[in-house]
Amino acid sequence: MNQAGKDIELAEKLQQAKKIILSEIQKVIIGQERVIEELLIALFSKGHALLVGVPGLAKTLLISSLSKILDLKFSRIQFTPDLMPSDILGSEILQEDPHSRQRIFKFTPGPVFAHMILADEINRTPPKTQSALLQAMQEQQVTVGGETRNLPLPFFVLATQNPIEQEGTYPLPEAQLDRFFLQINIGYPSETEENKIVAETTGALSPLLKKVLQAQQVIELQEVVRRVPVPESLIQSAVQLVRLSRPLDSQGPDFVRKWVAWGAGPRASQALILGAKAAALLSGRFAVSHEDILQIAKPILRHRIVLNFQAEAEGVQADHVIQKLLDAISR
């Protein structure tokens, strides 16, 4: 069988796996279908996700459940003001050999040496510790004690932020925000969903989750996403959308110059195309459409567009700007 035939088989396998993953997650998570879909898009695009939502919306439960279903090693790091980079990456400890009495340094790996990392409340720790994740997120390796060590693959960082309580926090710099493939906004459940949540989580049942994929299978599916063909016209649309978000671009619309301080960079264009490929495969298609780009534009762009003071004064959100950009390129 040629490569194209193998890729189609893998695409079908991904679609089947998605159905089982959703079925398993729904044993412990009520609703949040859009959030789960965006998480899977990030995972199979080899990207990282930033989850923004108030406490109590099951962000931690969702991520830990997904790691069990995918049979991946999971680590949770609670970010606090006194957290040090070595608490994340690991450190070299001086030990004495019991036989030779010789003292040697032995590396003790930190929690970052896992497949799926939950960086809980990442904006609660100082920039020095936040930056400890930068190399890991970008290169899938870390340097400790002058030696570079590879992280296990697949490597997937999911960071959470509370959008309400900002006292004592350290906002993520744009350079680190840009390394998140997408930002997932998690809202309150509907009344029907909340009734079901309360009913099912206050009982004695504890559902068992079935393992769907293993690490090597996830890597194979990540690779097939990159081999999905994309028409040149869609690449041009993605690039045009990103370029229009920049207030200094000569073709940028007036509302961008009015509300935006800094627009998205080239990494956003790459993410739009990769995310559209993953969205197409997860929908059972081996061809990317314009609708796939529309579907993921807001989570891809919302954390990469920096609004100015006028936008804040008028209550304008990044999603509003992105929607106006989408309307502009759809005309």
Residue, then its C-alpha position, 0 to 999 in steps of 0.5 A: m500500500n502506498q503512502a496515500g492509502k496508509d494516510i487514509e487508513l490513519a485518517e479513518k482511525l483518527q475519526q473512530a478514535k475521536k468518537i470513542i474519546l468523546s464517548e469516554i470523556q462524557k462519562v466524567i464531563i458533561g457538555q463542553e463538546r467545543v472545548i474537547e474538540e479544540l483540545l483534540i485539534a491542539l493535540f493532533s497538531k502537536g500544539h499546546a493549549l491555554l485554557v481560560g475559565v473561572p474555577g470549578l469548570a472541571k478543567t483539571l478533571l477534563i485534562s487528567s481524564l484525557s491523559k487516561i483515555l490516551d494512556l499518556k503519562f500525566s503531570r500536574i504542576q501547581f504554579t505558585p509565587d515561590l515555584m522555582p524553575s528546578d521544581i519544573l525541570g528537575s535538578e542535579i543532586l549530589q549523591e555518594d556511591p555506597h561502595s566507592r564512596q565517590r560523590i557524583f551528581k545524579f539528575t532527578p527529572g522534574p514533572v515536565f518529563a511527562h507526555m501531558i502537562l497541566a500547568d495550573e494557574i500558570n500566571r501565578t508564578p514569576p516570569k523566571t519560572q514561566s520561561a522554564l517552560l519556553q524551551a520545553m514547549q518549543e523544542q521538546q527538550v530542556t537544558v539542566g546543568g549544561e546538559t540537554r535532555n529530550l522530553p518524552l513524545p508526544f509532549f503536550v502542555l495545557a495551561t490554565q488561567n483564571p480570568i477574574e482574579q488578577e491580584g498577585t498574578y504575572p501576566l504571560p508575556e506575548a512571546q510565551l502566549d504565542r507558543f500556545f497553539l490556541q486559547i480555549n475559553i471555557g464558559y459556564p454550563s447551561e442549566t440542563e447541563e448543570n443539573k446533570i453535573v450536580a446529579e452525577t457528581t454527588g453520587a457514589l459511582s466512579p466511572l472507569l475510563k477505557k484506553v483508546l490510543q497509546a503514545q506511539q499511535v498519537i505520534e503517528l496521527q500527529e504526523v498524518v495531520r501534517r501530510v494533509p494537502v491544503p490548496e494554495s488559496l486557503i494558505q493565502s486566506a490564512v495569511q491574509l487573515v493574519r496580516l489584516s490583524r496588524p494595525l501597521d499593515s497598509q491593507g488593514p481595516d480601520f477598526v484594526r487600527k482603532w482597537v489593536a496595538w499589535g497583531a498576530g505574527p507568522r506563527a498564527s498563519q502556520a497554526l491556522i493551517l495546521g489546525a484546519k488540517a486537524a479539524a478536517l481529519l477529526s471531521g472525517r475529511f482528508a480535504v481542508s475547507h474554508e470552514d475549517i479555518l473559520q472554525i478555529a480562527k478565534p482560538i488560534l488568534r484571540h491570545r495573539i492579538v493585543l488590544n489597545f486602551q481604546a478597545e479596553a475602554e469601549g469593552v471590545q474583546a479580541d473575539h469581536v475583532i476576529q469576527k469582524l476580520l472573518d466577515a471582511i475576508s468572506r465578502 
